[in-house]
Amino acid sequence: MSALLARSWDRISALLPARADFAVMARNPRRDLLAGLTVAIVALPLALGFGVSSGLGAEAGLATAVVAGALAALFGGSNLQVSGPTGAMTVVLVPIVAQYGPGGVLTVGLMAGVLLIALALLKAGRYMRYIPAPVVEGFTLGIACVIGLQQVPNALGVAKPDGDKVLVVTWRAVEEFVRTPNWTAVILAFAVAVVMLLGTRWRPTIPFSIVAVIAATLAAQLFHLDAAAPIGELPSGLPAPSLGFLDLSALGSLLAPAVAVAVLAALESLLSATVADGMTVGQQHDPDKELFGQGIANLAAPLFGGVPATAAIARTAVNVRTGAGSRLAALTHAAVLAVIVFAAAPLVSKIPLAALAGVLLATAIRMVEVGALRAMARATHSDAIVLVLTAAATLALDLVYAVIIGLVVAGALALRAVANQARIDQVDFRPDLPGEHSEEEHALLAEHIVAYRIDGPLFFAGAHRFLLELSEVADVRVVILRLSRVSTMDATGALVLKDAVSKLNRRGIAVMTSGIRPGQRQALQSVGALDLLQLEGREYATTPEAIAGARAHLHQAGVLPATPDTEEASR
């Protein structure tokens, strides 16, 4: 018991921040502080907007950005990662809010935190790297579409209609706008989005999101634009931590949503960390520590009324581009947002919802990398299919189902491609093969022996095609199977091979094998195929030995005259 506890503690301590993580923060604090301030300015409207979109309100978005942003930076596995509420997470939370209410969302966040810590302890972070690029691109495209559609009610200035399907809600919002148009909200949302999109191309270093939001807020106040509904009153500070939302009887029904949130948090966080590593030189994240940090962040955020959090690719990219080199930048970002919560809540409460909708519309548009999508679609037909299906599933179903569908389809297409690499080629019987024989003997050998070389994997995805090809053998006495180039063999492949050999034997055709690898013997032995292949000593180490055995068999059958080689092989 003590040994188990010691191993558990060793594993947990390996995930905790090390002294080196903090030593990096002292190298260039001025640069990190400036980067953190810049990220906070960019993150403020996004935190407010995603909080509103989630259904828990702007204050929930701010609480998430402050609490989760600080803890994920402190305990995470990347020096550059910035965490908080994100559009992808909002997409998952909307139906949870509709079905279980705000308390359900907070409980789901708490449970997701536990699951993320469990994934970190199980060292699951390394497996996220196997997600195919078309799944990631399709996932991102689908999220961008959903985020954009979620902003339609606020951008049109109408109350959010009931429903948890984004397409249905969007359609109802458009119908409401047609009945009672609110052009003030439309103009504000459009203006903010245009300023962000054009301004970023003109001066990428200027945070045009906050500039556009301030301008929209001033316009709404100066011109008394009552049609532009504001965020509303915000608390001046974070609430005291509480578990009052927790309903133990609901944990069972909330497990599936919690798994979805945890999977999404892991996926988006590790993807963001990988992107950050690629943007820098000498930075490398620890995937298991990153999962641990996100788990701690999601355990704490619900206690302060925050929504589930994950790393944010856009904010992380801003952090890297502005020169961040350590966790100090992300911690500064959280501290600046905390100051805003405490000192500027009355001002923030006046921001029009339409302006935040414009920010998120622009964010959704900027998420779509047209060049990457075009390149992925042109790569192969399989990549294009996976991308489109994942995006469509994200839009029509939900993010977890979309990733599962994308992975299943990508896996099926990859298996088909691998299976198609397996070949069974007939090898011409040439006079230069080992063994001296006359032209008459060679003619008899060529007439009665056929040799096949099997290349590539022999497994469930393509094994039956092998059986069909081999079963077409006719008018021969001996079949030689050269197995040295079989790269993979599973139980299905071994069974198919056994079936083929049995059918040939029943037709009076002897089967010789050569080059069976040690790794193939276990599969062959488990299904009884090895005993059949070794029948009457017909397994050989090399092809020349198998040919000599075939000649000996033909000699015994009276097809070939006796020679010293065949007599030796017979003995």
Secondary structure, 3 states (H helix, E strand, C coil): CHHHHHHHHHHHHHHCCCHHHHHHHHCCHHHHHHHHHHHHHHHHHHHHHHHHHHCCCHHHHHHHHHHHHHHHHHHCCCCCCCEECCHHHHHHHHHHHHHHHHHHHHHHHHHHHHHHHHHHHCCCHHHHHHCCHHHHHHHHHHHHHHHHHHCHHHHHCCCCCCCCCHHHHHHHHHHHHHHCCCHHHHHHHHHHHHHHHHHHHHCCCCCHHHHHHHHHHHHHHHCCCCCCCECCCCCCCCCCCCCCCCCHHHHHHHHHHHHHHHHHHHHHHHHHHHHHHHCCCCCCCCHHHHHHHHHHHHHHHHHHCCCCCEECHHHHHHHHHCCCCCHHHHHHHHHHHHHHHHHCHHHHCCCEHHHHHHHHHHHHHHHCCHHHHHHHHHHCHHHHHHHHHHHHHHHHCCHHHHHHHHHHHHHHHHHHHHHHHCEEEEECCCCCCCCCCCHHHHHHHHHHEEEEEEEEEECCCCHHHHHHHHHCCCCCCEEEEECCCEEEECHHHHHHHHHHHHHHHHCCCEEEEECCCHHHHHHHHHCCHHHHHCHHHCEECCHHHHHHHHHHHHHHCCCCCCCHHHHHHHC
